[in-house]
Amino acid sequence: MVGKRQSRKAKTGEAKSSDQDFLTGKLLIAMPNMNDPRFEKSVILLVSHDRDHAMGVVINKPLADIELGDLLEQLSIDPRQGASGDPVFYGGPVQTDR
């Protein structure tokens, strides 16, 4: 009896398990008809994504009214040299109960 043929991906070790189907490190680009102002025209880098949670950073919406040095000062964090003029980008938790 001949065994089942393996797929090319299985033979080369490229087969993905369900844990590898997550989007960490990928970009999400908002659809043109996105009406949620939190995500409208957004590009989001997913920095963590698994079965239980997802966390991303909006990378294309700098805030005009605050710079990184100001934010760090408000948080009583000593900024690195040269950080004072760096932009701060829009973001925040979508589900604040997590």
C-alpha positions as CSV (number, residue, x, y, z in Angstrom):
1,M,0.0,0.0,0.0
2,V,1.4,3.4,-1.0
3,G,1.2,6.1,1.7
4,K,-0.4,9.5,1.0
5,R,1.7,12.0,-0.9
6,Q,2.9,15.0,1.2
7,S,2.4,18.5,-0.1
8,R,5.5,20.4,-1.2
9,K,5.1,22.7,1.9
10,A,5.0,19.7,4.2
11,K,8.1,18.2,2.6
12,T,10.1,21.4,2.9
13,G,8.9,22.3,6.4
14,E,6.9,25.2,5.2
15,A,3.6,23.9,6.4
16,K,2.0,26.4,8.8
17,S,0.5,25.4,12.1
18,S,-2.5,27.5,13.3
19,D,-0.1,29.4,15.7
20,Q,1.8,30.7,12.7
21,D,-1.2,32.2,11.0
22,F,-1.2,35.3,13.2
23,L,-0.2,38.7,11.8
24,T,2.6,39.9,14.1
25,G,4.9,42.1,12.1
26,K,2.3,42.7,9.3
27,L,0.7,45.9,8.2
28,L,-3.1,46.5,8.2
29,I,-4.3,49.2,5.8
30,A,-7.8,50.6,6.3
31,M,-10.2,50.0,3.5
32,P,-11.3,53.2,1.7
33,N,-14.9,52.9,3.1
34,M,-13.7,52.6,6.7
35,N,-16.0,55.0,8.7
36,D,-14.5,54.5,12.2
37,P,-12.5,57.6,12.9
38,R,-10.0,55.6,15.0
39,F,-9.1,53.6,11.9
40,E,-10.0,55.8,8.9
41,K,-7.1,56.1,6.5
42,S,-4.8,54.3,9.0
43,V,-1.8,52.1,8.5
44,I,-1.3,49.8,11.5
45,L,1.8,47.8,12.3
46,L,0.7,44.7,14.4
47,V,3.4,44.4,17.0
48,S,1.7,41.5,18.8
49,H,-1.0,39.1,17.6
50,D,-2.1,35.7,18.8
51,R,-5.2,33.8,19.6
52,D,-6.1,36.0,22.7
53,H,-5.1,39.5,21.7
54,A,-3.8,41.9,19.1
55,M,-1.8,45.1,19.6
56,G,-0.9,47.5,16.9
57,V,0.6,50.9,16.4
58,V,-0.9,53.5,13.9
59,I,2.2,54.6,12.0
60,N,0.8,57.3,9.7
61,K,-1.1,59.7,12.1
62,P,1.3,61.9,13.9
63,L,-0.3,64.2,16.5
64,A,0.3,67.9,15.7
65,D,0.0,69.3,19.2
66,I,2.6,67.2,21.2
67,E,6.1,66.0,20.7
68,L,7.8,63.1,22.4
69,G,9.9,65.2,24.7
70,D,6.8,66.9,26.0
71,L,5.0,63.6,26.6
72,L,8.0,62.1,28.4
73,E,8.3,65.1,30.6
74,Q,4.6,64.9,31.5
75,L,5.2,61.2,32.5
76,S,8.3,62.1,34.5
77,I,10.5,60.1,32.1
78,D,14.0,61.4,31.2
79,P,14.0,61.5,27.4
80,R,17.0,60.3,25.5
81,Q,19.1,63.1,23.9
82,G,17.5,64.4,20.7
83,A,14.1,62.9,21.4
84,S,12.5,66.2,22.2
85,G,11.3,66.9,18.6
86,D,10.3,63.4,17.7
87,P,6.6,63.0,16.8
88,V,4.0,61.2,18.9
89,F,1.5,59.1,16.9
90,Y,-2.2,58.6,17.4
91,G,-3.1,55.4,19.2
92,G,-4.6,53.9,22.3
93,P,-6.5,50.9,23.3
94,V,-9.6,49.9,21.3
95,Q,-10.9,47.7,24.1
96,T,-10.2,49.6,27.3
97,D,-11.4,46.8,29.5
98,R,-8.3,44.6,28.5
